[in-house]
Amino acid sequence: MRTANRAAEPTWHNAPVPAFGALSATLLVVGLAPGLRGANRTGRPFTGDYAGDLLYGSLKRNGLARGDYQRRRDDGFELIGCRVTNAVRCVPPENKPTPAEIKTCNSFLAAELAAMPRLKGVLALGSIAHDALLVAAGEKRSAFRFAHGALHRLGNGLTLADSYHCSRLNTNTGRLTEAMFDAVVATLKSEIERG
């Protein structure tokens, strides 16, 4: 897939997309995978597509970011105490990761969790991100069911919050509204601050 993308769009990033934000963050947002015309193009998670508009807008409204998000990697937008990554690091075929891709990339997510000494909370965007996070954290998936707005206390002391993915599909169908998404972010931020 990357080879075909590089041939079609040689000026795009077209490589594994690194996380955005400091390893010293207390909150980690885990998405699904880079979007073809978003993060795969720009090289920054959730940058260049609608999902980033909603995610980064919510993080800013909740005091977890500053600056103006402009859908470009060089827009000067900064995260505050927050880091954003994906369960799968490369754009998947047809925008849907295969089980093999999710499994292969899980070691990267596990390493990221281990490299974040101050991490207190994780926001999982969708059930695939939720399940990938549980595997990376060494938890049984059956013990923590995905549900929008749910908070889970994991054995390692982390709080896991679930949200429907901030995709245009979910917002266009009314499954997720800006207010619903902001509420999940605000609740997780409060949980982290309470310690």
C-alpha positions as CSV (number, residue, x, y, z in Angstrom):
1,M,0.0,0.0,0.0
2,R,2.8,2.5,0.9
3,T,4.6,1.8,-2.4
4,A,1.4,2.5,-4.3
5,N,0.8,5.7,-2.3
6,R,4.4,6.9,-2.8
7,A,4.0,6.3,-6.6
8,A,0.7,8.1,-6.7
9,E,1.6,11.0,-4.4
10,P,5.4,11.3,-4.0
11,T,5.3,14.6,-2.1
12,W,3.1,13.1,0.7
13,H,4.5,11.5,4.0
14,N,3.5,8.0,2.9
15,A,5.2,6.3,5.9
16,P,4.4,5.2,9.4
17,V,3.0,8.3,11.2
18,P,4.7,9.1,14.5
19,A,2.8,10.2,17.6
20,F,2.2,14.0,18.2
21,G,2.9,15.5,21.6
22,A,5.4,14.9,24.4
23,L,6.1,11.6,26.1
24,S,5.8,13.4,29.4
25,A,2.0,13.8,28.8
26,T,-0.6,12.6,31.3
27,L,-3.2,11.9,28.6
28,L,-2.9,9.8,25.5
29,V,-5.4,9.8,22.7
30,V,-5.4,6.6,20.6
31,G,-7.1,6.7,17.2
32,L,-7.6,4.0,14.6
33,A,-5.0,4.6,11.8
34,P,-3.8,7.4,9.6
35,G,-6.3,8.7,7.0
36,L,-5.1,8.4,3.4
37,R,-5.5,12.2,2.7
38,G,-5.0,13.3,6.3
39,A,-2.1,12.0,8.4
40,N,-0.7,9.9,5.5
41,R,-0.3,13.1,3.6
42,T,0.9,15.4,6.4
43,G,2.8,13.0,8.7
44,R,1.0,14.1,11.9
45,P,-1.9,12.1,13.4
46,F,-5.4,13.5,12.7
47,T,-3.9,16.3,10.6
48,G,-5.5,17.2,7.3
49,D,-9.0,15.7,7.6
50,Y,-12.3,16.3,9.4
51,A,-11.5,14.0,12.3
52,G,-8.6,16.3,13.2
53,D,-10.9,19.4,13.2
54,L,-13.1,17.8,15.8
55,L,-10.3,16.2,17.9
56,Y,-8.0,19.2,18.0
57,G,-10.9,21.6,18.5
58,S,-12.0,19.6,21.5
59,L,-8.5,19.4,23.0
60,K,-8.2,23.1,22.6
61,R,-11.6,23.9,24.2
62,N,-10.6,21.6,27.1
63,G,-7.2,23.3,27.7
64,L,-5.2,20.5,26.3
65,A,-3.9,22.4,23.2
66,R,-3.0,25.9,22.1
67,G,-2.6,27.7,18.8
68,D,-4.6,27.5,15.6
69,Y,-5.0,24.0,14.1
70,Q,-4.8,24.6,10.3
71,R,-4.6,21.0,8.9
72,R,-0.9,21.3,8.4
73,R,2.0,19.8,10.3
74,D,3.8,23.2,10.4
75,D,0.8,25.1,11.7
76,G,2.4,25.7,15.1
77,F,-0.5,23.9,16.9
78,E,0.7,22.5,20.3
79,L,-0.6,19.9,22.7
80,I,-0.5,20.6,26.4
81,G,-0.1,17.5,28.6
82,C,-1.5,15.4,25.8
83,R,-0.2,13.1,23.1
84,V,-2.0,11.7,20.1
85,T,-1.2,8.4,18.4
86,N,-2.9,5.6,16.4
87,A,-3.4,1.9,17.0
88,V,-2.1,1.3,13.5
89,R,0.8,3.5,12.2
90,C,0.4,3.3,8.4
91,V,-2.6,4.0,6.3
92,P,-4.5,0.8,5.8
93,P,-6.1,-0.5,2.6
94,E,-9.6,1.0,2.2
95,N,-9.2,2.9,5.4
96,K,-9.8,-0.2,7.6
97,P,-7.0,-1.9,9.4
98,T,-6.8,-5.7,9.1
99,P,-6.4,-7.8,12.2
100,A,-2.8,-8.6,11.1
101,E,-2.0,-4.9,10.9
102,I,-3.5,-4.2,14.3
103,K,-1.5,-7.1,15.8
104,T,1.7,-6.1,14.1
105,C,1.5,-2.5,15.3
106,N,0.5,-3.3,18.9
107,S,4.1,-3.6,20.0
108,F,4.6,0.0,19.0
109,L,1.6,1.1,21.1
110,A,2.9,-1.0,24.1
111,A,6.3,0.6,23.8
112,E,4.7,4.0,23.7
113,L,2.7,3.3,26.9
114,A,5.9,2.1,28.6
115,A,7.8,5.3,27.5
116,M,5.2,7.6,29.1
117,P,6.1,7.7,32.8
118,R,3.4,10.3,33.8
119,L,0.5,8.8,31.8
120,K,-2.7,8.7,33.8
121,G,-5.5,8.4,31.2
122,V,-6.1,7.2,27.7
123,L,-8.9,8.3,25.3
124,A,-9.7,5.5,22.9
125,L,-11.5,6.6,19.7
126,G,-13.6,3.7,18.6
127,S,-13.6,0.0,19.6
128,I,-10.5,-1.0,17.6
129,A,-8.4,1.6,19.4
130,H,-10.1,0.5,22.7
131,D,-9.2,-3.2,22.1
132,A,-5.6,-2.4,20.9
133,L,-5.0,-0.3,24.0
134,L,-6.2,-3.1,26.3
135,V,-3.9,-5.6,24.5
136,A,-0.9,-3.2,24.7
137,A,-1.6,-2.6,28.4
138,G,-1.8,-6.4,29.1
139,E,-5.5,-6.3,30.0
140,K,-8.2,-8.9,29.0
141,R,-10.4,-7.4,26.4
142,S,-13.4,-9.2,27.7
143,A,-13.1,-7.4,31.1
144,F,-13.6,-4.0,29.6
145,R,-16.4,-3.5,27.0
146,F,-16.3,-0.6,24.7
147,A,-19.2,1.9,25.2
148,H,-19.2,5.6,24.3
149,G,-18.7,7.7,27.4
150,A,-17.5,4.7,29.5
151,L,-14.7,5.1,32.0
152,H,-12.6,2.0,32.8
153,R,-10.1,1.6,35.6
154,L,-7.3,-0.6,34.4
155,G,-5.0,-2.7,36.6
156,N,-2.0,-0.6,35.9
157,G,-3.7,2.5,37.3
158,L,-4.7,4.1,34.0
159,T,-8.2,5.4,33.4
160,L,-9.4,4.4,29.9
161,A,-12.2,6.6,28.4
162,D,-14.1,5.5,25.3
163,S,-15.6,7.7,22.6
164,Y,-17.0,6.9,19.2
165,H,-14.4,7.8,16.6
166,C,-14.5,11.5,15.6
167,S,-15.0,10.7,11.9
168,R,-17.2,12.6,9.6
169,L,-19.3,9.4,9.1
170,N,-20.1,9.4,12.9
171,T,-20.9,13.1,13.1
172,N,-22.9,13.2,9.8
173,T,-25.1,10.4,11.1
174,G,-25.6,12.0,14.5
175,R,-23.9,9.1,16.3
176,L,-21.4,11.6,17.7
177,T,-21.9,15.3,18.2
178,E,-19.3,17.9,19.2
179,A,-21.0,18.2,22.6
180,M,-20.8,14.4,23.2
181,F,-17.2,14.3,22.2
182,D,-16.3,17.4,24.4
183,A,-18.0,15.8,27.3
184,V,-15.9,12.6,27.1
185,V,-12.7,14.7,26.8
186,A,-13.7,16.9,29.8
187,T,-14.6,13.9,31.9
188,L,-11.3,12.2,31.3
189,K,-9.4,15.4,31.9
190,S,-11.1,15.8,35.3
191,E,-10.3,12.2,36.2
192,I,-6.7,12.8,35.4
193,E,-6.5,16.0,37.4
194,R,-8.2,14.4,40.4
195,G,-5.3,11.8,40.2
